[in-house]
Amino acid sequence: MSNLMSGAKILLECLTREGVDCIFGYPGGVTLPFYDALYDNPIRHVLVRHEQNAAFAAQGYARSTGKVGVCCATSGPGATNLVTGLVDAMMDSIPIVALTGQVPTKLIGSDAFQEADTFGITRSCTKHNYLVKNVADLPAIIHEAFYIAASGRQGPVLVDVTKDVFQAMAHYTPVTSIHLPGYKVYTEGHTGQIRRAAQMMFEAERPMIYAGGGIISANASAELTQLVELLDAPAVCTLMGLGALSSEHPNFISMPGMHGSYAANMAISGADLLIALGVRFDDRVTGRLAAFAPHAKVIHVDIDPAEISKIRTADLPIVGDLKRVLSKLNPIVEELKPSYPERTGLKAWWKQVRDWKAEHPFSSVTAPNEIKPQHLMREIDRISGGKAIVTSDVGQHQMWAAQLIRFNEPRLWINSGGLGTMGFGLPSAIGAQYANPEKLVFAIAGDGGFQMSLPELATIVNQGLPVKIIVMNNGYLGMVRQWQELFYNNRLSQVTLDSFPDVTKLAGAYGFKGKTIEHPSELAAALEEAVNEPGPFLLNIRVTPFENVYPMVPAGGAINEMVLGPPQPVEVPK
């Protein structure tokens, strides 16, 4: 049985059947029929103050829940404002569906008011996209969009709907199956390759587990933990994979890469087997590729066959869903384990890794009269206890947060990894807090990125979201300044941030509390006050302006060629 409905109502019916409970968006001329239908619909709409932030909020929702996030924008500038968020989701493999309006079908190509070729513009920054010009096609397309976004290697899908399709009347019949003959998802993994992988793990003397965001996307944290414990191997998690293995697990070393730990980078460099799970060998992890894990054979497990051997040749490739592959692998590892009782090489390997950890831990420096960024992150870590959701913007604060804040569960650490988008932290916290009203959510930003997303303070208040906004304020575009200092002879060009607002007045203007903290003795109490406040709270933390993030692998360097700290003065003999 079918019902006669407008295209806008058909769209909402499809969203309801997909379990959508929230849309982050901004209305406009051609989406008015959709918003009119939404007026009487139980799906909640969160009105952001900029369309880019709708995409970031949808990501925060998706990253913190594992569900598909949904954002919406009108035609022309509304749709083009989504593009940065779509590229960001594409780089980090985040499932979102973006709904955009388009001018009426008969006006396409006529340079009509607020017309843009959204379909053409977004082809390269989405996993798939659609232009809907016939209302009869709408139901199948919406359900296909959600399926494509959430299956295989997850990613953003855009559906561009013309205004006349929103308005058209059609008989709606529920879609019961999806037919995409050209779209194949490889989930199971090759049984023979999985068994061979288990054998290689026991044949290695210096195995290293290298886990990424694919573990979190596949909800395979429990299976990863089981593998780590069965092998008793050291493990690192990438920036996107933090929380896949609890930060408090004894086998967890830390994050590798450009600002990874000394122990993580040295262990990868010394390993004879790299067990790469849901990673893409990003350049920020590998450094100079020819020098990355030079002694290691590589087992690479990923759901996307295009990633296998794209950057680093895999000695043993396995294409499949990580949860399913690890569920098959772990029993084989358990079965083989009694055949390898001694493993003396592994004991020596662990001693070496632990020595590296003790030799150069992440800095926890404090100072009596100024707040060090590391001190701030340690205090946030103390309060969060490894269980708070932390979103971050991009820059120095992002790296310090990744180094020093514990994440004992997956989906707690939300940041822009691949694209590195400033302005990401605050709107992504909106999506995460909306989806997780019972959780403590910190939005950490630098003074640069914070000012890129200032309008969303209104959204936070309007939605009653108790986000704790922490601005690490050093008065500079910190990471750019660090590079200028270290590699451009300290010629600080256009990195000074003057005229930061009075946050007490700024937060007060939006109707909530804000405070500036300048002395280390005030820090702990201020964070406690923010956490205990039932509503949102804005803390402006003035930190040491010229602190740099270490370790640091210079551009073009190998990951075992780290700068571990600032240059030390050399005493010249008299």
Salt bridges, closest charged atoms under 4 A:
GLU13 OE2 - ARG17 NE 2.95
GLU18 OE2 - HIS143 ND1 2.69
ASP21 OD2 - LYS67 NZ 3.99
ASP88 OD1 - ARG63 NH2 3.36
ASP92 OD2 - ARG63 NH2 2.92
GLU188 OE2 - ARG324 NH1 2.36
GLU188 OE1 - LYS328 NZ 3.22
GLU203 OE2 - ARG196 NH1 3.22
GLU223 OE2 - LYS323 NZ 3.02
GLU229 OE2 - HIS249 NE2 2.87
GLU248 OE2 - ARG406 NH1 2.46
ASP282 OD1 - ARG280 NH1 3.39
ASP304 OD2 - ARG153 NH1 2.99
GLU307 OE2 - ARG153 NH1 2.65
GLU307 OE2 - LYS310 NZ 2.95
GLU335 OE1 - ARG195 NH2 3.38
ASP355 OD2 - LYS351 NZ 3.03
GLU359 OE2 - HIS360 NE2 3.69
GLU370 OE2 - LYS372 NZ 3.75
GLU379 OE2 - HIS375 NE2 4.00
GLU379 OE1 - ARG382 NH2 2.81
ASP381 OD1 - ARG406 NE 2.86
GLU409 OE2 - LYS387 NZ 3.33
GLU485 OE1 - ARG481 NH1 2.64
GLU528 OE2 - ARG382 NH1 3.20
GLU529 OE1 - LYS515 NZ 2.54
GLU533 OE1 - LYS513 NZ 3.15
GLU547 OE1 - LYS372 NZ 2.88
GLU561 OE1 - ARG288 NH1 3.46
